[in-house]
Each structure stands twice: as C-alpha cells, then as structure tokens.
C-alpha cells in the first residue's frame, strides 16, 4: 500500500513538475516574443572618429565603449546629407531629402508625412520625443505646437533648436508656456528620459523614444567646468589633415568638443543603468548615432555639409535584444540616414510603409543578403556655414563605397579619395592617371544611383523654386528666434 502511495505521489510530482516546466517555457517564449522597445539616442554634430572605441586618442568614452561591445557597429555609416534638418527628416520618414523636401535647415517637414512615430503608434507603442527637433521652420525658440507638427509623437519635452545649452528652451507636452531646462540641458534631458522609462516599468505597452541631445555641436566651450577641466588644448592630438594655420584654434575647440562628449558619455551610462533597473533593457533596441559630423579644422574647414569623412561619417551602434539572434560586432555596410527607420521597423516585425526609400538592414544582419556596398552623399543647395558666397561651396553628388569616395559638382569631377590607403583624404585623385579606371567606375556607379533614385542633379535654385523656399543673398533660408 505504501509503495502504491509513493508511486502515485511521485507521478503527481512529475506531472506537476512537467506542468511547471511547460509554464516556464511558455512564459519565456511569450517574453521573448513581446515587441521590443526602441530607444534612439541622437546627438548633434558628433563625428564617427570621436570615441575611444573608434580609436580617438584624445577622449575616453567608457559607457559608449561598453555599449559598442554589445552592439552591431556600422563602422561606415554616413549622414547622406550631412546637416541637421535633412538628417532628422530622413530619420523620421525613411526618405531621401529630395523626396521629403527638407534639404536645408529651418524648413518644415510636411505634417502629412508617414513618420516613424505614426507607424509605431499604430502598432500600440507609446512614443516620446525629448530635446532638439529642428523640423518645424517657424522660429527656433517657438513652440512646436501639439498636433500634426509633432509628427505623431505623444510624449513631448522638446525644442525646435537652441545651442544655449545652459539656458535651453523647451516645451512640456500640452503646456504652451516656454520653459528653461534647469542647468546643462544634456543632464536635464537625460533625467526626463529616465523618468519616462520609469513610468513605462509597469506598462504593458512597448515604447519608442527619441532622446535628441543638442551637443556636442558648437559652442564648444559651454560644458560643465568639471568636464572642460579634463581636456588640455596643448595635449590634443590633431588629425593629419588639419593645416598648421588652424592648429591653435582646432586644439582649443576640440578640447571643448570632447568635454561635451564626455558629459554625454556619462549620461548614456546613467540612462542605460536606469533602463536595466526598469527591467526593460533586455528587450530594448538602443540606437546611438548623430545627425552629422564636424570637420573641426580638417581640410581647413569647420562644421558640416561637405563629403569629407569628418563631416559625413557618423557613429551608428545598434544594440539588439539577444532573442533576435543577431551577432554583435562591426559591419562594413554603409548605412545611411534613410535606412534607420526601415531597419528599426524590420527588427520590430512591423510592416514598412511604401513611402520608405531606405534599406531594411535586418536581412543583412541575419546574413541573408548583401546590401550597403555603396551609398550617396548629397548637397542640394549649400547654405549657412558652408554657402557659396562666403565659403565657395558647391552643389554636389557623391558616391561612397567601402573603399572610395567620389564627388562631382555641377561642372565636373571634384574629389576622389582612396580611403584605404589615404584615410585622412589628403590626396585628391581626380585626373590621376593611375586611377583613371577607378574614376570611370565611380562615375558610372554615381550616375546609376542617381538614375535609380530619380535625382536629376539640377542646380540648387531649381529645387528651391520647386519647394517654394525663400532664401537670402547667401542661399540660406533665414530663420528667427
């Protein structure tokens, strides 16, 4: 009788244990198949070379280094039109600038655009935006009013555009009153993002949030003192393409630039630590990137718009949940601005709208297809800090491969660099007899891509007229505060 009882008890235990294991498997499977959250950390004017994981000897970015260790690193990623508003419009729409029309700063993105926030909203996501917007075109300190002008984002603590990082304007959701961040805005925006993440801790809805910092964009010398004190201009090592005439200025400005970067790196560490505390980290896609780079003296120039490496190449890390089974490490594909939206949608198993022109890199990341061997760089109408009148700027179209950069102006070939043997782009090979076949091949590839994308490569004023933009004598859209 005892043996029978023990047998029955053992059978019950086994059955219960089996049920428990099945429940565990089911819950684990359910957890792994829940929609991933998305956190995009967008910076302003951060060139790809300026991290310690990329080998910059001047700055230590330990938190980004840690993120890079657990991410896909698109080491050749570019900003297809390396300037603020065009990149941001491409990020939001997955379209190229000649399609969405934002090929200059301080113009408005069509409020009927199919944007990343609108798509995620339809999939049941909570969407939020914090920080610099620069897509409204109605005055840089004015409110981007709730409704269509916010392009689908529900939570909002943002500003159109300001570079006064210690007295930074923002607007809080539906409140129309102008507010000022209390202190250095990189810190305050990070704390707001953390508060947002904490609120989502108990939520069943996934989130998609963009945290858009204004730094390390100039002014370079306004980071908190403790960060500025870390960098001695005299110890800054300049890139080999900075002319001697700019040495002193570039070293001073880079010291301030790196101070902003060090502050952001600390905030990224704080942000990820808090994301882990909410229990959301394991199921969150984290993208770290920038809208463009900064020449900072390279090639005798500053800021952006030009096709040089320091201007056009941007950091691009994709931290992807392990259950998606995508291997971490460096990738050679030239991810472009319009590719971010479709790639995020692809990783989240969300249908990509037909309006999107960019590449969904998920199949590439899974090893199923090879894409991204070449991409376009474009300047439709040079303006502002790189305009024709003051800087001799030009319209251009450029094709960039994993080895070469070839740029053509309206009147003919302009630049050709072999980036493998000349990473600082010191030797322009246009017309070089040893590179005749390379130049011919790049020319053919460029025009093939222009035909594929419907780009007629007209003078900038033709596009200004088409979109009805008003410009000043330098070819720039004037803006007000």
C-alpha positions as CSV (number, residue, x, y, z in Angstrom):
1,X,0.0,0.0,0.0
2,X,2.8,2.4,0.9
3,X,4.6,1.6,-2.4
4,X,1.4,2.4,-4.3
5,X,1.0,5.7,-2.4
6,X,4.6,6.6,-3.1
7,X,4.2,5.8,-6.8
8,X,1.1,7.9,-7.1
9,X,2.8,10.8,-5.2
10,X,5.9,10.5,-7.5
11,X,3.7,10.5,-10.5
12,X,1.9,13.6,-9.3
13,X,5.2,15.3,-8.6
14,X,6.5,14.5,-12.1
15,X,3.2,15.7,-13.7
16,X,3.3,18.9,-11.6
17,X,7.0,19.5,-12.4
18,X,6.2,18.9,-16.1
19,X,3.4,21.4,-16.0
20,X,5.6,23.9,-14.2
21,X,8.3,23.5,-16.8
22,X,5.8,23.9,-19.6
23,X,4.5,27.1,-18.0
24,X,8.1,28.3,-17.7
25,X,8.7,27.6,-21.3
26,X,5.5,29.3,-22.4
27,X,6.2,32.4,-20.3
28,X,9.8,32.5,-21.5
29,X,8.6,32.2,-25.1
30,X,6.0,34.8,-24.5
31,X,8.6,37.2,-23.0
32,X,10.9,36.6,-25.9
33,X,8.2,37.3,-28.5
34,X,6.9,40.5,-26.9
35,X,7.5,43.6,-29.1
36,X,10.9,45.2,-28.4
37,X,11.2,48.7,-27.1
38,X,13.1,51.2,-29.1
39,X,15.4,53.9,-27.7
40,X,17.2,56.2,-30.2
41,X,20.0,58.4,-28.7
42,X,20.6,61.1,-31.2
43,X,23.4,63.6,-30.9
44,X,24.2,66.7,-32.9
45,X,27.5,67.1,-34.8
46,X,29.3,64.0,-33.3
47,X,31.8,62.7,-35.9
48,X,32.3,59.0,-36.1
49,X,36.0,59.3,-35.2
50,X,35.4,60.9,-31.8
51,X,35.1,57.9,-29.4
52,X,37.6,55.8,-27.7
53,X,36.1,52.6,-29.3
54,X,36.8,54.2,-32.7
55,X,40.4,54.9,-31.6
56,X,40.4,58.6,-30.9
57,X,43.4,59.2,-28.6
58,X,42.0,62.4,-27.1
59,X,38.9,61.2,-25.4
60,X,37.7,58.3,-23.2
61,X,34.1,57.1,-23.7
62,X,33.8,54.1,-21.4
63,X,30.0,53.9,-21.5
64,X,29.8,54.0,-25.2
65,X,32.7,51.5,-25.4
66,X,30.6,49.1,-23.3
67,X,27.6,49.7,-25.5
68,X,29.7,49.0,-28.6
69,X,30.8,45.7,-27.1
70,X,27.2,44.5,-27.1
71,X,26.1,46.2,-30.3
72,X,26.3,46.0,-34.1
73,X,28.7,48.7,-35.1
74,X,28.0,50.1,-38.6
75,X,31.5,51.5,-38.8
76,X,31.0,53.1,-42.3
77,X,27.6,54.7,-41.5
78,X,27.0,58.1,-43.1
79,X,24.7,61.1,-42.9
80,X,23.5,61.2,-46.5
81,X,23.1,64.9,-46.4
82,X,25.4,65.9,-43.5
83,X,23.5,68.7,-41.9
84,X,20.8,69.0,-39.2
85,X,17.3,69.2,-40.6
86,X,17.8,66.9,-43.6
87,X,19.1,64.1,-41.5
88,X,16.3,64.4,-39.0
89,X,13.7,64.4,-41.7
90,X,15.2,61.2,-43.2
91,X,15.4,59.6,-39.8
92,X,11.7,60.2,-39.2
93,X,10.4,59.3,-42.7
94,X,12.9,56.8,-44.2
95,X,13.1,59.0,-47.3
96,X,15.9,60.9,-49.0
97,X,16.0,64.7,-48.9
98,X,14.8,65.3,-52.4
99,X,11.7,63.2,-51.6
100,X,10.7,64.7,-48.2
101,X,11.9,68.2,-49.3
102,X,13.9,69.1,-46.2
103,X,17.3,69.6,-47.9
104,X,18.0,72.8,-45.9
105,X,17.7,73.8,-42.3
106,X,14.8,75.8,-40.9
107,X,12.1,74.5,-43.2
108,X,9.1,72.4,-42.1
109,X,8.7,68.7,-42.7
110,X,5.3,68.0,-44.3
111,X,2.9,67.4,-41.4
112,X,1.2,64.7,-43.5
113,X,4.4,62.7,-43.8
114,X,4.4,59.0,-42.8
115,X,6.7,59.1,-39.9
116,X,8.3,56.6,-37.6
117,X,6.2,57.7,-34.7
118,X,2.9,57.4,-36.6
119,X,3.8,53.9,-37.6
120,X,4.8,52.8,-34.1
121,X,1.6,54.4,-32.7
122,X,-0.5,52.2,-35.0
123,X,1.3,49.2,-33.5
124,X,0.3,50.1,-30.0
125,X,3.6,51.7,-28.9
126,X,3.9,54.7,-26.6
127,X,6.0,57.3,-28.5
128,X,8.1,60.1,-27.0
129,X,10.5,62.8,-28.1
130,X,12.9,64.7,-25.9
131,X,15.2,67.5,-26.9
132,X,16.2,69.1,-30.2
133,X,13.7,68.8,-33.1
134,X,14.7,71.3,-35.9
135,X,11.9,70.3,-38.3
136,X,9.2,72.9,-37.7
137,X,10.7,76.0,-39.5
138,X,8.7,78.6,-37.5
139,X,11.3,80.1,-35.3
140,X,14.0,78.3,-33.3
141,X,12.7,79.2,-29.9
142,X,9.0,78.8,-30.7
143,X,6.7,76.0,-29.6
144,X,6.2,73.1,-31.9
145,X,2.5,73.0,-31.1
146,X,0.8,69.8,-30.2
147,X,-0.9,68.0,-33.1
148,X,0.3,67.3,-36.6
149,X,3.5,69.4,-36.3
150,X,4.9,66.9,-33.8
151,X,4.7,64.2,-36.4
152,X,3.0,61.6,-34.2
153,X,5.0,61.8,-31.0
154,X,2.7,61.6,-28.0
155,X,5.0,62.5,-25.1
156,X,6.9,65.7,-25.8
157,X,9.6,67.7,-24.0
158,X,11.3,69.3,-26.9
159,X,12.6,72.5,-28.6
160,X,12.9,73.5,-32.2
161,X,16.5,74.4,-32.0
162,X,18.8,76.1,-29.5
163,X,22.6,75.9,-28.8
164,X,22.5,77.8,-25.5
165,X,22.9,74.5,-23.5
166,X,22.8,76.2,-20.1
167,X,19.7,78.2,-20.7
168,X,17.9,75.8,-23.1
169,X,14.3,76.4,-24.1
170,X,11.8,73.6,-24.1
171,X,8.0,73.0,-24.1
172,X,6.3,70.4,-21.9
173,X,3.7,68.3,-23.7
174,X,0.5,70.4,-24.0
175,X,1.7,73.4,-21.9
176,X,2.2,76.3,-24.4
177,X,4.4,78.3,-21.9
178,X,8.1,78.4,-22.7
179,X,10.3,76.8,-20.1
180,X,14.1,76.6,-19.5
181,X,15.9,73.5,-18.5
182,X,17.5,73.9,-15.1
183,X,21.2,73.8,-15.9
184,X,23.1,72.0,-18.6
185,X,20.4,70.6,-20.8
186,X,22.2,67.3,-21.6
187,X,21.7,66.4,-17.9
188,X,18.1,67.6,-17.7
189,X,17.0,65.8,-20.9
190,X,18.6,62.6,-19.6
191,X,16.7,62.8,-16.3
192,X,13.5,63.4,-18.2
193,X,14.2,60.3,-20.3
194,X,14.8,58.3,-17.2
195,X,11.5,59.5,-15.7
196,X,9.8,58.4,-18.9
197,X,11.4,55.0,-18.7
198,X,10.4,54.6,-15.0
199,X,6.8,55.3,-15.9
200,X,6.9,52.5,-18.5
201,X,8.2,50.0,-16.0
202,X,4.7,48.7,-15.2
203,X,3.3,49.4,-18.6
204,X,2.3,46.5,-20.9
205,X,2.8,48.7,-24.0
206,X,6.2,48.9,-25.6
207,X,7.8,52.3,-26.2
208,X,9.7,54.1,-28.9
209,X,11.5,57.2,-27.7
210,X,14.0,59.5,-29.3
211,X,16.3,61.4,-27.0
212,X,17.8,64.2,-29.0
213,X,20.8,66.0,-27.5
214,X,22.0,69.4,-28.8
215,X,25.6,68.7,-28.0
216,X,28.5,68.3,-28.9
217,X,27.5,70.9,-31.5
218,X,29.2,74.3,-31.1
219,X,29.5,76.5,-29.0
220,X,32.3,74.1,-27.9
221,X,33.2,75.7,-24.6
222,X,29.9,75.5,-22.6
223,X,30.0,72.1,-21.0
224,X,30.2,72.0,-17.2
225,X,33.5,73.0,-15.8
226,X,34.4,69.6,-14.5
227,X,34.3,68.2,-18.0
228,X,36.1,71.2,-19.5
229,X,38.9,70.7,-17.0
230,X,39.6,67.2,-18.3
231,X,41.0,68.4,-21.6
232,X,44.1,70.5,-22.1
233,X,44.2,72.0,-25.6
234,X,48.0,71.7,-25.6
235,X,47.7,67.9,-25.3
236,X,45.1,67.5,-28.1
237,X,46.4,65.4,-31.0
238,X,45.1,66.8,-34.2
239,X,44.1,64.7,-37.3
240,X,46.8,64.8,-40.0
241,X,44.5,66.8,-42.3
242,X,44.3,69.9,-40.1
243,X,46.5,72.6,-41.6
244,X,49.1,74.3,-39.4
245,X,47.3,77.7,-39.7
246,X,44.4,76.2,-37.7
247,X,46.3,74.2,-35.2
248,X,45.8,76.5,-32.2
249,X,42.1,77.1,-32.9
250,X,41.4,73.5,-33.6
251,X,43.1,72.3,-30.4
252,X,41.2,74.7,-28.3
253,X,37.8,73.9,-29.9
254,X,38.4,70.2,-29.8
255,X,39.1,70.4,-26.0
256,X,35.6,71.9,-25.6
257,X,34.1,69.4,-28.1
258,X,35.4,66.5,-26.1
259,X,34.1,68.0,-22.9
260,X,30.6,67.9,-24.3
261,X,31.3,64.3,-25.5
262,X,32.5,63.2,-22.1
263,X,29.3,64.6,-20.5
264,X,27.1,62.8,-22.9
265,X,29.0,59.5,-22.3
266,X,28.3,59.8,-18.6
267,X,24.6,60.4,-19.3
268,X,24.5,57.4,-21.6
269,X,25.9,55.3,-18.8
270,X,23.3,56.7,-16.4
271,X,20.5,56.1,-18.9
272,X,21.4,52.5,-19.6
273,X,21.8,51.8,-15.9
274,X,18.3,53.1,-15.2
275,X,16.9,51.2,-18.2
276,X,18.4,48.0,-16.7
277,X,16.7,48.9,-13.3
278,X,13.3,49.0,-15.0
279,X,13.8,45.5,-16.3
280,X,13.3,46.8,-19.9
281,X,17.0,46.7,-21.0
282,X,17.0,43.1,-22.3
283,X,14.1,43.8,-24.6
284,X,15.1,47.2,-25.9
285,X,16.8,48.1,-29.1
286,X,19.2,51.0,-28.5
287,X,20.5,53.1,-31.4
288,X,23.3,55.6,-30.8
289,X,24.0,58.0,-33.7
290,X,24.4,61.6,-34.8
291,X,22.9,63.8,-37.5
292,X,26.3,64.6,-39.0
293,X,29.9,65.1,-38.0
294,X,32.2,68.2,-37.6
295,X,35.3,69.0,-39.6
296,X,36.9,70.9,-36.7
297,X,39.8,72.1,-38.8
298,X,40.2,69.1,-41.0
299,X,40.7,70.2,-44.7
300,X,41.0,73.7,-43.4
301,X,37.2,73.9,-42.6
302,X,34.7,73.6,-39.8
303,X,31.2,72.2,-39.3
304,X,29.5,70.0,-41.9
305,X,27.7,69.6,-45.3
306,X,30.9,68.6,-47.1
307,X,31.6,65.0,-48.2
308,X,34.8,64.5,-46.2
309,X,35.0,61.7,-43.6
310,X,34.9,64.0,-40.6
311,X,31.7,65.7,-41.8
312,X,29.8,62.8,-43.4
313,X,30.6,59.7,-41.3
314,X,28.7,59.2,-38.1
315,X,28.6,56.8,-35.2
316,X,26.0,54.1,-35.6
317,X,25.5,51.5,-32.9
318,X,22.5,49.1,-32.8
319,X,22.2,47.3,-29.5
320,X,19.7,44.5,-30.3
321,X,18.0,42.1,-27.9
322,X,19.6,38.6,-27.8
323,X,16.4,36.8,-28.7
324,X,16.6,38.2,-32.2
325,X,19.8,36.2,-32.7
326,X,21.9,38.8,-34.5
327,X,25.6,38.6,-34.0
328,X,27.3,41.7,-32.5
329,X,30.4,43.3,-33.9
330,X,31.5,45.6,-36.7
331,X,29.7,45.6,-40.1
332,X,31.1,47.2,-43.2
333,X,27.8,48.2,-44.9
334,X,27.3,51.9,-45.5
335,X,24.1,52.5,-43.5
336,X,22.6,55.9,-44.5
337,X,20.2,58.2,-42.8
338,X,17.0,56.9,-44.5
339,X,17.9,53.3,-43.5
340,X,17.4,53.8,-39.8
341,X,13.6,53.8,-39.8
342,X,13.1,50.7,-42.0
343,X,15.8,48.8,-40.1
344,X,14.0,49.5,-36.8
345,X,10.7,48.5,-38.2
346,X,12.2,45.4,-39.6
347,X,13.7,44.5,-36.2
348,X,10.3,45.0,-34.6
349,X,8.5,42.9,-37.2
350,X,6.5,45.9,-38.3
351,X,5.4,46.4,-41.9
352,X,7.4,49.0,-43.7
353,X,5.3,51.7,-45.4
354,X,5.6,52.0,-49.2
355,X,6.7,55.6,-48.7
356,X,10.0,54.5,-47.3
357,X,13.0,54.6,-49.6
358,X,15.7,53.3,-47.2
359,X,17.1,49.8,-46.7
360,X,15.9,47.4,-44.1
361,X,19.1,46.0,-42.8
362,X,17.6,43.2,-40.8
363,X,18.2,40.5,-43.5
364,X,21.7,41.8,-43.9
365,X,22.3,41.5,-40.1
366,X,20.9,37.9,-40.3
367,X,23.3,37.0,-43.0
368,X,20.6,36.5,-45.6
369,X,21.6,39.2,-48.1
370,X,24.4,41.6,-49.0
371,X,23.5,45.2,-49.3
372,X,25.1,48.6,-48.5
373,X,28.2,48.3,-50.6
374,X,27.7,51.9,-51.8
375,X,25.7,54.9,-50.8
376,X,25.0,58.5,-51.8
377,X,26.1,61.8,-50.2
378,X,24.3,64.9,-51.4
379,X,24.3,68.6,-51.2
380,X,21.3,70.0,-53.0
381,X,21.9,73.7,-52.0
382,X,24.9,74.7,-49.9
383,X,23.9,77.2,-47.2
384,X,24.7,78.8,-43.9
385,X,28.0,77.7,-42.5
386,X,29.0,76.4,-46.0
387,X,27.5,78.8,-48.5
388,X,28.7,79.8,-52.0
389,X,29.2,83.5,-51.3
390,X,31.4,83.3,-48.2
391,X,32.9,79.8,-48.5
392,X,33.0,78.9,-52.2
393,X,30.6,76.0,-51.6
394,X,29.1,74.0,-54.3
395,X,26.2,71.6,-55.1
396,X,27.5,68.1,-55.3
397,X,26.6,64.4,-55.6
398,X,29.0,61.8,-54.2
399,X,29.1,58.1,-54.2
400,X,30.8,56.4,-51.3
401,X,31.9,52.7,-51.3
402,X,33.7,50.8,-48.6
403,X,37.0,52.0,-50.2
404,X,36.4,55.1,-52.2
405,X,34.7,58.5,-52.1
406,X,33.9,60.2,-55.4
407,X,32.2,63.6,-55.6
408,X,31.1,65.5,-58.6
409,X,30.0,69.1,-58.8
410,X,27.7,70.6,-61.4
411,X,30.7,71.4,-63.7
412,X,32.5,68.1,-63.4
413,X,34.5,65.8,-61.1
414,X,35.6,67.3,-57.8
415,X,37.0,64.8,-55.4
416,X,38.3,61.2,-55.5
417,X,39.8,59.6,-52.4
418,X,41.1,56.1,-51.8
419,X,40.1,55.9,-48.2
420,X,42.0,52.6,-47.6
421,X,45.5,54.0,-48.3
422,X,44.6,57.6,-47.6
423,X,42.2,57.6,-44.6
424,X,42.7,61.4,-44.0
425,X,41.8,62.2,-47.6
426,X,44.9,64.2,-48.3
427,X,45.4,63.2,-51.9
428,X,42.7,64.1,-54.4
429,X,42.9,61.5,-57.2
430,X,40.7,63.2,-59.7
431,X,42.6,63.2,-63.1
432,X,45.3,60.9,-61.7
433,X,46.4,58.5,-64.5
434,X,46.8,55.7,-62.1
435,X,43.1,55.9,-61.1
436,X,41.5,56.6,-64.4
437,X,39.6,53.3,-64.4
438,X,38.6,53.8,-60.7
439,X,37.3,57.3,-61.5
440,X,35.4,56.0,-64.5
441,X,33.8,53.2,-62.5
442,X,32.8,55.6,-59.7
443,X,31.3,58.0,-62.2
444,X,29.2,55.2,-63.7
445,X,28.1,54.0,-60.3
446,X,27.2,57.5,-59.2
447,X,25.0,58.1,-62.2
448,X,23.5,54.7,-61.9
449,X,22.4,55.5,-58.3
450,X,21.2,59.0,-59.3
451,X,19.0,57.4,-62.0
452,X,17.7,54.8,-59.6
453,X,16.8,57.5,-57.1
454,X,15.3,59.9,-59.6
455,X,17.9,62.6,-58.9
456,X,18.3,64.9,-61.9
457,X,21.2,66.7,-60.2
458,X,20.0,70.2,-61.0
459,X,21.3,73.5,-59.6
460,X,20.2,74.2,-56.1
461,X,17.9,77.1,-57.1
462,X,15.8,74.7,-59.2
463,X,14.9,72.8,-56.1
464,X,14.5,76.0,-54.0
465,X,11.9,77.1,-56.6
466,X,10.1,73.7,-56.7
467,X,9.6,73.7,-52.9
468,X,8.9,77.4,-52.7
469,X,11.6,78.3,-50.1
470,X,12.7,81.9,-49.5
471,X,16.5,82.4,-49.3
472,X,18.8,85.3,-48.5
473,X,21.8,86.5,-50.5
474,X,23.9,83.6,-49.3
475,X,21.4,81.0,-50.4
476,X,20.3,80.3,-46.9
477,X,16.7,80.1,-45.5
478,X,16.6,82.9,-42.9
479,X,15.4,81.9,-39.5
480,X,14.1,83.8,-36.5
481,X,14.2,83.1,-32.8
